[in-house]
């Protein structure tokens, strides 16, 4: 891994870790539906500008159904579920539970392909469940009204990511940038009909407005560009490292900017969930520092 790739990896982890901070700030004020509509719309507009500059056509008619499926399971549905949960759960807990997405992806993939799960992956699943139990069982957030439902919503969101991952593997080959761009427009169209029925609970301040803009442009638009560059430079397996770093930044931002407490169970639960995810995905730390061959 080059120094430039390491900087991109850490930057992406910090940006995606911050998305839970911004959702925690925006959801109680704007409401989950309006917040996520603003997120996907601003991301779509940003990617449209980038696409025009890069001369990358979207071809919406040709890939309309593909974009709708990807937009539903990879953006609209999980973003909304996270936003609803963000009204109750801390940014720290949201970011750690997000690390279960690859676990769901492996389980869904096994069912999808009708293949057995390897013993190593089964151990990873057990660790993942144990880590979540440790987080929930000893976290004061879990005692708040509505917390069990919010935790279930987050796990449903990561399940949706697992569906999207497996769908993307089996779907038609579409340019990675087009997938990001098209899925954001699809998510915008899917959420738009619900916006008139979900008014903002309170008037947003300048800080909330900036948080929403950052959530869309930075955490969705710029983050996708960084991620695709990492995949191109390092390969998909090494780019997966971001999954393990997001909780670190999510906990850090929540503590620094929202004053969220960090208990022993936070770090222990996060470590167990991440270890379980690594086992399920077969992730090897050594592979991160082996630079992938340059594409022809």
C-alpha positions in Angstrom: 0.0 0.0 0.0 1.4 3.4 -1.0 1.3 6.4 1.2 -1.4 8.0 -1.0 -3.6 4.9 -0.7 -3.2 4.9 3.1 -4.2 8.5 3.2 -7.3 7.7 1.1 -8.2 4.8 3.3 -8.0 6.8 6.5 -9.8 9.7 4.9 -12.6 7.4 3.7 -12.9 5.7 7.2 -13.1 9.1 8.9 -15.7 10.4 6.4 -17.9 7.4 6.7 -17.5 7.3 10.4 -18.7 11.0 10.5 -21.9 10.0 8.6 -23.3 8.6 11.9 -22.5 11.8 13.7 -24.3 13.9 11.0 -27.3 11.6 11.1 -27.4 11.8 14.9 -27.5 15.6 14.6 -29.9 15.8 11.7 -32.5 13.1 12.3 -34.2 14.6 15.5 -34.5 18.0 13.8 -35.4 17.3 10.2 -36.9 13.8 10.7 -35.4 10.7 9.1 -37.3 10.9 5.8 -36.4 14.5 4.9 -32.9 14.1 6.2 -32.2 11.1 3.9 -34.0 12.7 1.0 -31.7 15.7 1.3 -28.7 13.3 1.6 -29.3 11.3 -1.6 -30.5 14.3 -3.6 -27.3 16.3 -2.8 -25.2 13.3 -3.5 -26.9 12.7 -6.8 -26.4 16.3 -7.8 -22.8 16.3 -6.8 -22.1 13.0 -8.7 -24.0 14.5 -11.7 -21.5 17.4 -11.8 -18.5 15.0 -11.4 -19.9 12.7 -14.1 -20.3 15.6 -16.5 -16.8 16.7 -15.8 -15.5 13.2 -16.3 -17.7 12.7 -19.4 -19.3 9.5 -17.9 -22.8 9.0 -19.3 -25.4 7.5 -16.9 -27.7 5.8 -19.5 -30.7 5.7 -17.1 -33.0 4.1 -19.6 -30.7 1.2 -20.2 -30.0 0.4 -16.6 -33.2 1.8 -14.9 -34.3 -1.4 -13.1 -30.7 -2.1 -12.0 -30.3 1.4 -10.5 -33.7 1.1 -8.8 -32.8 -2.2 -7.1 -29.3 -1.0 -6.1 -30.8 2.4 -5.0 -33.4 0.6 -2.8 -31.1 -1.9 -1.0 -27.8 0.0 -1.0 -29.1 3.6 -0.3 -32.8 4.4 0.3 -33.7 1.6 2.7 -30.6 1.3 4.8 -30.1 5.1 5.0 -33.7 5.5 6.2 -33.4 2.7 8.7 -30.2 4.2 10.1 -31.8 7.7 10.3 -34.8 6.4 12.2 -32.4 4.6 14.6 -30.3 7.7 15.0 -33.1 9.4 16.9 -32.5 7.0 19.7 -29.0 5.4 19.5 -25.6 7.1 19.8 -23.3 7.7 16.8 -20.8 5.3 18.4 -23.3 2.4 18.6 -24.6 3.1 15.1 -21.1 2.9 13.6 -20.1 -0.3 15.5 -23.3 -2.1 14.5 -22.7 -1.0 10.9 -19.7 -3.4 10.9 -22.1 -6.3 10.8 -22.9 -5.6 7.1 -20.2 -8.0 5.8 -21.5 -10.7 8.1 -25.0 -10.4 6.7 -23.4 -10.4 3.2 -21.7 -13.7 3.8 -24.8 -15.3 5.2 -27.0 -14.1 2.3 -24.3 -15.1 -0.2 -24.3 -18.7 1.2 -28.1 -18.9 0.9 -28.0 -17.2 -2.5 -25.5 -19.7 -3.9 -26.8 -22.6 -1.8 -23.3 -23.2 -0.5 -22.2 -24.3 3.0 -20.6 -21.7 5.4 -17.0 -22.6 6.3 -16.2 -23.4 10.0 -14.1 -20.3 10.2 -16.9 -18.1 8.9 -19.3 -19.8 11.4 -17.0 -18.8 14.2 -17.0 -15.3 12.9 -20.8 -15.3 12.9 -20.8 -16.4 16.5 -18.3 -13.7 17.4 -20.4 -11.1 15.6 -23.6 -12.1 17.5 -21.6 -12.1 20.8 -20.1 -8.7 20.1 -23.6 -7.2 19.4 -24.9 -8.8 22.5 -22.1 -7.3 24.6 -22.7 -3.9 23.1 -26.4 -3.9 23.7 -26.4 -5.7 27.0 -24.0 -3.3 28.8 -24.7 -0.1 26.9 -26.9 2.5 28.8 -28.4 3.4 25.4 -30.1 0.0 25.3 -32.2 1.0 28.3 -33.7 4.1 26.6 -37.3 3.8 25.4 -37.4 2.5 21.8 -33.8 1.3 21.9 -34.5 -2.4 21.1 -36.5 -1.3 18.0 -33.8 1.1 16.9 -31.2 -1.7 17.2 -33.4 -4.0 15.1 -33.6 -1.2 12.5 -29.8 -0.9 12.3 -29.4 -4.7 11.9 -32.1 -4.6 9.2 -30.1 -1.8 7.5 -27.0 -3.9 7.5 -29.0 -6.8 6.2 -30.1 -4.6 3.3 -26.4 -3.8 2.6 -25.8 -7.6 2.5 -28.6 -8.0 -0.1 -27.2 -5.1 -2.2 -23.6 -6.6 -2.1 -24.8 -10.0 -3.4 -27.1 -8.5 -5.9 -24.3 -6.3 -7.3 -22.1 -9.4 -7.7 -24.7 -11.3 -9.7 -26.1 -8.3 -11.6 -25.1 -7.0 -15.0 -21.7 -5.4 -15.3 -22.1 -1.6 -14.9 -19.4 0.9 -14.4 -18.7 1.5 -10.6 -19.2 5.2 -10.9 -22.4 4.8 -12.8 -23.6 2.4 -10.0 -23.0 5.1 -7.4 -24.5 7.9 -9.6 -27.5 6.0 -10.8 -28.3 4.5 -7.4 -28.4 7.9 -5.8 -30.9 9.2 -8.3 -33.0 6.1 -7.9 -32.9 6.5 -4.1 -34.0 10.1 -4.5 -37.0 9.0 -6.7 -37.9 6.2 -4.2 -37.9 8.5 -1.2 -39.5 11.6 -2.8 -43.1 10.5 -2.6 -42.9 10.2 1.2 -41.4 13.7 1.8 -44.7 15.7 1.8 -46.0 13.4 4.5 -42.9 13.7 6.8 -42.5 17.4 7.8 -39.5 18.5 9.8 -40.1 18.3 13.6 -38.1 21.6 14.1 -36.6 24.4 12.1 -33.0 23.5 11.1 -30.1 25.7 12.2 -27.1 26.6 10.1 -25.2 23.8 11.8 -27.8 21.3 10.9 -27.9 22.5 7.3 -24.1 22.1 7.0 -24.4 18.6 8.6 -26.9 17.6 6.0 -24.8 19.0 3.2 -21.8 17.2 4.5 -23.8 14.0 4.8 -24.8 14.1 1.1 -21.8 15.6 -0.6 -19.0 14.4 1.6 -20.3 11.1 3.1 -22.0 9.9 -0.1 -20.5 11.7 -3.1 -16.9 12.2 -2.2 -16.8 9.0 -0.2 -17.8 6.9 -3.2 -15.1 8.5 -5.3 -12.5 7.7 -2.7 -13.8 4.1 -2.4 -13.7 3.4 -6.1 -10.2 4.7 -6.3 -9.1 2.4 -3.5 -10.8 -0.6 -5.2 -8.9 0.3 -8.4 -5.6 0.7 -6.6 -5.7 -2.0 -4.1 -8.5 -4.4 -5.1 -11.8 -5.1 -3.4 -10.4 -7.3 -0.6 -7.9 -4.7 0.6 -10.5 -1.9 0.3 -12.6 -3.9 2.7 -10.3 -2.6 5.5 -12.5 0.5 5.7 -15.1 -1.7 7.3 -12.9 -2.2 10.3 -11.8 1.4 10.6 -15.2 3.1 10.4 -16.2 2.2 14.0 -13.0 3.7 15.4 -13.8 7.1 13.8 -17.5 6.8 14.6 -16.8 6.3 18.3 -14.2 9.1 18.2 -16.4 11.7 16.5 -19.3 10.8 18.8 -17.2 11.3 21.8 -15.5 14.5 20.6 -18.5 16.4 19.2 -21.5 14.9 21.0 -19.9 14.0 24.3 -20.9 10.3 24.0 -19.4 8.1 26.7 -17.0 5.4 25.8 -17.4 2.4 28.1 -15.3 -0.8 28.3 -18.1 -2.6 26.5 -17.9 -0.2 23.6 -14.3 -1.1 22.8 -14.7 -4.8 23.7 -17.9 -5.2 21.7 -16.4 -3.3 18.7 -13.3 -5.5 18.8 -15.4 -8.7 18.9 -17.7 -7.5 16.0 -14.7 -6.5 13.9 -12.9 -9.8 14.6 -16.0 -11.7 13.6 -16.4 -9.7 10.4 -12.7 -10.4 9.6 -13.3 -14.2 10.0 -16.5 -14.2 8.0 -15.0 -12.3 5.1 -11.6 -14.1 5.2 -9.9 -10.7 5.5 -6.1 -10.9 5.8 -4.3 -7.8 7.3 -1.1 -8.7 5.4 -2.9 -8.3 2.0 -3.6 -4.6 2.7 0.1 -3.7 2.3 0.6 -5.7 -0.9 -0.1 -3.3 -3.7 -2.3 -4.8 -6.4 -0.9 -4.9 -10.0 -1.7 -1.8 -12.0 -4.7 -2.2 -14.4 -3.8 -2.3 -18.1 
